[in-house]
Amino acid sequence: MTSPDADRIARLLPPGTIWRRPDVVWSTGSTNADLSARARAGEGEGAVLVASEQTAGRGRLDRTWASPPGTSLSMSLLLVPRPPFPRWGWLSLLTGMAVSSAVAGLAREAGVKADVSLKWPNDVLIGGDKLCGILSERIEHPGGARAVVGIGVNVAQGKGEFPVPTATSLALASLPTDRDRVVAGILTEFDRYYRTWQLTGTLRAEYEARCASVGADLTVVLDDRRVAGTGRGVDDTGRLQVATATGVETFAVGDVVHARLAGRTGGTAH
């Protein structure tokens, strides 16, 4: 399988986005680490780094996110957000929205039915199984803090090629695996959500309308406890609100297990 093509990705993007021509490499340790170094050196908004293999990536809560050669896409985006830092939690959530919108667009173009959903905070699911990982990081710089958002998408893996049984790929979902279109679709949708968030500082209504955790019976798994309840929504900073037997609790972190999926899949994929 060939590496994504930077020129074709750039041609597929609509005019006027914040993105510069993507940098494409076949393999790297971590696209987030590479782009973070460039952010610390002063690079500005709009840089994109794409790799076909990632050997030392990290996921949320410091989990490993490695991509086997030629089966996945790893990409990182460099941003200079305007909203105050407490609202930067939205970056991960809006990234999930962008990926899910791009995947749904691929399905429509191909005439394929796909059950694409979001699970708080940023898990993109197809048929209840996890398609991608997302990690946002704040990078300090004397000229102002930057953000690097990393996205790993399972593209061509087959059954038995995942470390957990609750993951899936575009190929397994019978969706198009054109890497250039996947990257361009994510960048296009991200640009749309990001521009709105830059102006408003929240995507609460849009996210709640898209997230399957809202209204679902679920359990939030924390290091020291498990909290069962019903997803009520998110607050203005993107934290999950859960109606429990003792009242509404708000969570900034935690693994969410949807009750309707727990028995079938055995849990979540990371």
C-alpha positions in Angstrom: 0.0 0.0 0.0 1.4 3.4 -1.0 1.9 6.3 1.3 -0.6 9.2 1.1 0.2 11.9 -1.5 0.7 15.4 -0.2 -0.1 17.2 -3.4 -3.3 15.2 -4.0 -4.5 15.8 -0.4 -3.9 19.5 -0.9 -5.9 19.4 -4.2 -8.8 17.7 -2.4 -9.1 20.4 0.2 -11.6 23.2 -0.4 -10.1 26.7 -0.8 -9.6 28.9 2.2 -8.9 26.3 4.9 -6.3 26.9 7.6 -4.2 24.1 6.4 -0.9 24.3 4.6 0.3 21.6 2.2 0.6 18.4 4.4 4.0 16.9 5.1 3.8 13.1 4.4 6.3 10.5 5.7 6.1 6.7 5.5 7.2 6.0 9.1 7.9 7.9 12.3 8.0 7.3 16.0 5.2 9.8 16.8 3.6 12.4 14.6 2.6 14.3 17.7 6.2 14.3 19.0 7.5 15.5 15.7 5.0 18.3 15.3 5.3 19.3 19.0 9.0 19.9 18.4 8.2 22.1 15.4 5.6 24.0 17.6 8.3 24.6 20.3 10.5 25.9 17.6 7.9 28.5 16.7 6.0 27.0 13.8 2.5 28.5 13.4 -1.0 27.2 12.8 -1.9 25.0 9.9 0.9 22.5 9.8 -0.1 18.9 9.1 2.0 15.8 9.4 0.8 12.4 8.1 2.4 9.0 8.5 1.6 5.5 7.3 3.4 3.9 10.2 3.8 5.1 13.8 6.1 3.1 16.1 6.0 5.0 19.4 2.7 6.9 19.5 0.7 7.6 22.6 -3.1 7.6 23.1 -5.3 9.1 25.8 -4.3 8.4 29.4 -0.7 7.5 28.1 -1.9 4.3 26.4 0.1 3.0 23.5 -1.1 3.9 20.0 1.2 2.1 17.5 0.1 1.6 13.9 1.4 -1.4 11.9 3.0 -0.5 8.6 0.6 0.2 5.8 -2.6 -0.5 7.7 -3.4 2.8 9.5 -3.1 6.6 9.1 -1.4 8.7 11.8 -1.7 12.5 11.5 -1.1 15.5 13.7 -2.4 19.1 13.4 -0.7 22.2 14.7 -3.1 24.9 16.0 -3.0 28.2 17.9 -6.4 28.4 19.6 -8.0 31.7 20.5 -10.4 30.6 23.3 -8.9 30.5 26.9 -7.2 27.3 27.9 -10.0 25.9 30.1 -12.0 25.5 26.8 -9.2 23.7 25.0 -10.8 20.4 26.1 -13.1 20.9 23.1 -10.2 20.2 20.7 -10.4 16.5 21.3 -14.2 16.5 21.1 -14.4 18.5 17.9 -11.7 16.2 16.4 -14.0 13.2 17.1 -16.8 15.2 15.4 -14.6 15.8 12.4 -13.6 12.2 12.0 -17.1 10.9 12.4 -18.4 13.5 9.8 -15.6 12.5 7.4 -16.3 8.8 7.8 -20.1 9.4 7.3 -19.3 11.3 4.2 -17.2 8.5 2.8 -20.1 6.1 3.4 -22.6 8.4 1.6 -20.3 8.8 -1.4 -19.8 5.0 -1.6 -23.5 4.2 -1.0 -22.6 2.1 2.0 -24.7 2.0 5.2 -22.5 2.5 8.2 -23.5 3.0 11.9 -21.1 5.8 12.7 -21.4 7.2 16.2 -19.5 9.2 18.9 -18.8 8.0 22.4 -17.6 10.6 24.9 -15.1 12.1 24.8 -13.8 11.4 21.3 -14.2 7.8 20.4 -15.4 7.3 16.8 -17.4 4.0 16.6 -18.6 2.0 13.6 -21.2 -0.5 14.6 -20.1 0.0 18.3 -16.4 -0.8 17.6 -13.6 1.8 17.8 -12.2 3.2 14.6 -9.6 5.8 15.8 -7.6 7.3 18.6 -7.2 11.0 19.4 -4.8 12.9 21.6 -4.6 16.6 22.1 -1.5 18.3 23.8 -0.7 21.8 24.9 2.7 23.0 23.7 4.4 26.0 25.5 6.1 28.7 23.5 7.3 32.2 24.4 5.0 33.6 21.7 2.0 31.9 23.0 0.8 28.3 23.7 0.0 26.0 20.8 -1.9 22.8 20.5 -1.1 19.6 18.7 -3.9 17.2 17.9 -3.0 13.6 17.0 -5.4 11.3 15.1 -4.9 7.6 14.4 -7.3 6.0 12.0 -7.6 2.2 11.4 -7.7 1.9 7.6 -6.9 -1.6 6.3 -6.7 -4.0 9.2 -8.5 -7.3 8.9 -10.0 -9.4 11.6 -7.5 -10.6 14.2 -5.1 -7.7 13.5 -6.1 -5.7 16.6 -4.9 -6.1 20.2 -8.5 -6.0 21.4 -11.7 -7.4 19.9 -13.6 -4.1 20.0 -11.7 -2.2 17.3 -12.5 -2.0 13.6 -11.2 -0.5 10.4 -12.6 1.2 7.3 -11.9 -1.9 5.4 -13.8 -4.1 7.9 -16.8 -1.7 7.7 -16.7 -2.0 3.8 -15.9 1.7 3.6 -13.5 3.4 1.1 -9.8 3.2 2.1 -8.4 5.9 -0.2 -6.0 7.4 2.2 -5.8 10.8 0.5 -9.6 11.2 0.7 -9.6 10.1 4.3 -7.0 12.7 5.3 -8.7 15.5 3.2 -12.1 14.6 4.6 -10.9 14.9 8.2 -9.1 18.1 7.5 -12.1 19.7 5.8 -14.5 18.7 8.6 -12.0 19.8 11.3 -11.6 23.2 9.7 -15.4 23.7 9.7 -15.9 22.8 13.4 -12.7 24.6 14.5 -13.7 27.9 12.9 -17.0 27.7 14.8 -15.3 26.9 18.1 -12.8 29.7 17.6 -15.7 32.2 17.5 -17.9 30.7 20.2 -15.6 28.8 22.5 -18.1 25.9 22.7 -19.7 23.3 20.4 -22.1 22.1 23.1 -25.3 21.9 21.0 -23.6 20.4 18.0 -21.8 17.8 20.0 -24.8 16.7 22.1 -26.7 16.2 18.9 -24.0 13.9 17.6 -22.9 12.0 20.7 -24.4 8.6 21.4 -23.4 8.9 25.1 -26.1 11.6 25.6 -29.3 9.8 26.7 -27.5 6.4 27.0 -27.3 4.2 30.0 -23.6 4.0 30.7 -20.8 3.5 33.2 -17.9 5.9 33.7 -14.8 3.9 34.7 -12.2 5.8 36.8 -9.0 4.7 38.5 -10.7 4.4 41.9 -14.4 3.8 41.1 -17.1 3.1 38.6 -20.1 5.4 38.2 -23.3 4.2 36.6 -26.0 6.5 35.3 -27.5 8.1 32.2 -25.6 10.5 30.0 -27.3 13.9 30.4 -25.1 16.0 28.1 -21.9 18.0 28.3 -21.1 21.4 29.9 -19.7 24.4 28.1 -16.1 23.0 28.4 -17.1 19.6 27.1 -17.2 17.7 30.4 -19.6 14.8 30.5 -22.7 15.2 32.7 -24.2 11.9 34.1 -27.4 11.6 36.0 -26.8 9.1 38.7 -28.9 7.7 41.6 -27.5 10.4 43.8 -27.6 13.4 41.4 -25.8 14.8 38.4 -22.0 14.2 38.3 -19.6 15.9 35.9 -16.5 14.2 34.5 -13.5 15.7 32.8 -11.8 12.3 32.3 -12.8 8.6 32.4 -13.6 5.7 30.2 -17.3 5.4 29.2 -18.9 2.0 28.6 -22.3 2.1 27.0 -24.7 -0.5 28.5 -26.0 -1.6 25.1 -22.5 -2.4 23.9 -20.9 -3.9 27.0 -22.4 -7.3 26.7 -21.8 -7.6 23.0 -18.2 -6.3 22.8 -16.9 -6.9 26.3 -15.9 -3.3 26.9 -14.1 -0.5 25.2 -11.2 -0.4 22.8 -8.2 1.8 23.5 
